[in-house]
Amino acid sequence: MKKYIALIITALILLPCIAISQEVPAASSPGDTAQTQVEKDGQSAPEAEAQQKNTLEILKSIVKSKTTLKQRMDEKKEAMEKASSETEKQYLSAELAELDKQIADAATDFEMTATGVEIGLFVTKKKERFDWKEELLSLAEPGIMELKRLTVKARHKSKLNDELANYQELLPVAIKARTRIESLMGQTKDKALASALKNLLPEYKGLESQIKNKVDLVQLKLDEIERQEASVIDSTQDSVKKFFRTRGLYLILAILACIGVVFLVGFFYRNLIRFVPGYKLEYRPFHIRVLELIYRGMTLVLTVLAVVAVFYFVEDWVLLSLTIIFIMGVIWAAKATLPMYLDTSKLMLNVGAVREGERMMYKGVPWRVKHINFHSLLENPDLGITLRIPITELVGKTSRTFDRQESWFPCRKNDWVILSDGTRGGVTHLSHETVELVLRGGAKKTYQTADFLGMTPLNLSVNFRLKVPFGVGYGHQKDATTAIPDLLLAFIQANIEKEGYAEELLSLKVEFAEAGASSLDLVVIADFKGSQAPIYNRLNRAIQRWCVDAASQYDWDIPFPQITVHQGA
């Protein structure tokens, strides 16, 4: 108990300290502003100088592109004034609108490159009406923005690569168009045609120049990104240190808070449940199960609240937002699995289709439900196995009450069995998966448990009976139902005692069976204890031998099948 109290006190002391210890940047003089900025960016002076040069090159390229676009706009305006048809004016007007848009984009690129910030941040946004759905989603916005920020460079680089590939595909087309016009101008002698081609040539020269400028601009941006990626490796160590000073520490505190809540709630539950009647019973009553379900639900809720509280107190809205996103995802996923959770709750309360202390089938084998919980226990007394399975495995199954005399498996270890395929052996291994038999002579044979049960094993190790047929000739018809059974019974009994099987013999009978086609058939019925199961076949052969010895001693005729041939008249 003292350990738990100490852990809580430590957490309560650490949380205010972390909130107070947020660093406040010191005021800097105008003279060291550039140096401070370089240090914040994690760059050395040469790297900063190289970056500025690249920026200047990009700005020059943008200015050149804008100049080219303005020249083309002036040419289009002149062409529009000279145009004679309305269709041509509409065509030129559309081209002017496109050029105007490109100039506006170039101006935006120039401003963003020169300032190094997103221009849209300074645009005043109009106030929107309250929407509870949007407000709810706004709680998750910091986490989404953080994930977006982590991938912004990769997405921007991918976009630039796509633009570069597009411009590189367009550049040969523009060059081909320009060279074709120049070739036609050199070949034609028609002054009117040459003049028309000459008027068309500047447009495609300008287009070619613009595409080249775009290729250079995009390539410069990609080079700058690659340079920054190289510098990221140098700043990895600082990033790791910063992480463990801030969010890494907050995550550790959240984990400690979860562990503290679990142990604290568990401690109180284990101490309080002792005062509730029936908590020591093998099969817990309903009210104990309700309390346990409430305890598990409270543990889950308080654990989540502890994580949220830690991130709230340290004012890390990104981690708090990610936690909210995770909770919303879990709740959304729980909607589809709600019926399964209801069935699981019924099982936990022991009011479902499967109940403790009853018999159920699982994996083709009967089991006694010993304990139902998130990890339930099934046991099979004959197999000597206790199986631990998740409670979800019990959903959709049923159990029933059972009689105390019911068998849980046809055999146990070291029992001897005979299968329907004629195999006889001793059981050396049993499980719900496989059954292993050792045959006489030491050979081993393994069956899948389902296949083994399908062969209706006959267990000899309890007790077993041998029924051995024996026939005498019709010449002994007078004594076949009276004297011969008695003499044969006494003879076999004497030999059983002589060879040491008397103590294992339960009963011995010799009875008249039937009048066969060529013999009067008797049957020797001998019941033995299960301890003689290993010599089952030996006892069967011994009884056959004793029957023949008795026939020899008493001169009984042992017939054999005869074939009678009937001749027609």
C-alpha positions, 0 to 999 in steps of 0.5 A, a space after each residue: 500500500 505504501 508503494 502505491 501511495 508513494 507512486 501517486 504522490 510522485 506523479 502529483 509532484 512531477 506534473 505541476 513541475 513539468 507544466 511550470 518548467 516550460 522554457 521561455 525564450 530570452 530576449 535577443 538583441 537586433 545584432 544577433 538575430 541572424 545568428 539566433 535564427 541560424 542556431 534555431 535552424 540547426 545550420 552552420 554559417 556556410 550552410 546558411 549562406 549556401 541556402 541563401 544563394 539557392 534562394 536567390 537563384 530561385 527568385 531570379 528564375 521566377 522573375 525571369 519567368 514573370 518577364 517572359 509571361 508578361 511579354 507573351 501577354 503583351 503579344 496576345 493583347 496586340 494580336 487580340 486588337 488586330 483580330 478580325 473574327 469573334 472566334 479568334 478573339 475568344 481564343 486569345 482571351 482564353 489564352 490571356 486568362 491562362 497567362 494571367 493565372 500563371 503570372 499570379 502563381 509566379 507572384 505567389 511563388 516569389 512571395 513565398 520563396 522570399 519570405 519562407 512562410 505560408 502566405 495563407 497564414 496571414 489571410 483573415 478568415 471570416 467567422 463561421 457558424 457553430 457546427 457541433 460535428 466540426 467542433 468535435 472533429 476540431 479536437 482531433 485536428 492537432 493530431 491530424 495536423 501533426 501527422 500532416 506536418 511529419 509527412 509534408 516534406 515527403 508529399 512536397 518532394 513527391 509533388 515536385 518530382 511529378 512536376 519535374 517529370 511533366 515539364 521534362 516531357 513537355 520540353 522536347 515537344 516545345 523544342 520540336 514545335 519551335 524547330 519545325 516553325 524555323 525549318 518551315 520559315 527557311 524553306 518557304 519563299 512565300 512572303 505572307 506565309 513567312 510573315 505568319 510563321 514569323 509572328 507564331 515563332 515568338 510564342 513557342 520560343 517563349 513557351 520553350 523558355 518558360 518550360 526551361 525556367 520551370 524545369 530549373 526552378 523545380 530542380 532547384 527546389 528539389 536540390 534544396 530539399 535534398 540538402 535539408 534532408 542531409 542536414 536532418 541526419 546531423 540534427 537527429 541527436 538533438 531531436 531525440 534529446 528534445 523528444 525525451 525532454 518533452 513528449 517522451 517524458 509525457 508518454 512515460 508519465 502517461 504509462 506510469 499513470 496507467 500502471 498506477 490506476 490499474 494497480 490502485 483500482 485492483 488493490 481496492 477491488 481485491 480488498 473490498 470483494 473479501 467482504 462480499 458473501 460468496 466470493 470464495 465459492 468455486 463457481 462465483 454467484 451472479 452478484 460477484 460476476 456483476 461486481 467484477 464486470 463493473 471493476 473491469 469497466 471502471 479500470 478501462 475508463 479510469 485508465 483512459 481518463 488518466 492518459 487524457 489527464 496527463 496530456 491535458 495537465 502538461 498542455 500537449 495538445 498533439 498527444 491529447 488529440 492523437 489520444 482522442 483520435 484513438 478513442 474515437 477509432 475504438 468506439 467506431 470499431 466497437 459499433 460493428 462488434 457490439 453484438 459480440 460484446 453483448 454475448 461476451 458480457 452474458 458469458 462473463 455474468 454466467 447467464 449465456 449459452 455456456 456456463 461454469 460447471 457444465 459440459 461442452 464440446 470443443 475441438 471434438 472433445 468434451 470439456 468441463 467449463 471450470 472458469 469463465 473470464 477473459 481467459 477461460 479454463 476448460 478441463 478434461 479429467 480423463 485427459 488430465 488437461 486444462 485448456 486456457 482459451 479466450 472468452 471469444 472462443 466460447 461465443 456461439 457454443 453451448 453447454 449442458 449439465 452432465 451426470 457424474 457417471 458420464 465419461 470424459 474420454 473413451 480411455 486414459 493413459 496406459 489403457 489398452 484399446 481395440 479400434 474398429 480397424 483392428 489395431 490393438 495397443 496401449 495408450 501412451 499419450 492423450 490430448 485433444 489433438 493426438 492419441 498415441 498407441 504402442 503396439 505389441 512389440 514396441 511399434 507406435 501408432 499416432 492418430 488425430 483425436 477426431 479420427 481416433 474417436 471415429 474408430 469407436 475404441 473398445 477399452 479393455 483396461 476396465 474388464 473384457 470378455 473373450 467368446 471362443 467358439 468350439 465345435 464337436 461332431 454330430 456323433 456326440 449329439 447325446 452329450 453335446 448339451 449336457 456332459 461335454 460343456 461341463 467337462 470342457 468347463 472343468 478342463 479349462 478351469 484347471 488349466 487357467 489355475 495351472 498357468 496362473 490366470 485364476 486370480 485375474 479370471 472373473 467368470 467362466 462359462 461353457 454353453 451350447 451355441 447352435 447346431 451347425 451345418 457340420 458340427 454342434 457348436 459350443 462357446 467358451 465365455 471368459 471374463 478377465 480383469 483389465 490388467 490382462 488387457 496386454 495379453 488379450 490375444 494370448 488368452 484367446 489363443 490359450 482357450 483355443 488350445 485348451 479346447 483342442 487338448 480337452 477334445 484329445 483327452 475325451 476323444 471328441 470328434 472335431 468336424 471340418 466343413 464337408 462338401 455334399 454333391 447331389 446328383 440329379 436323377 
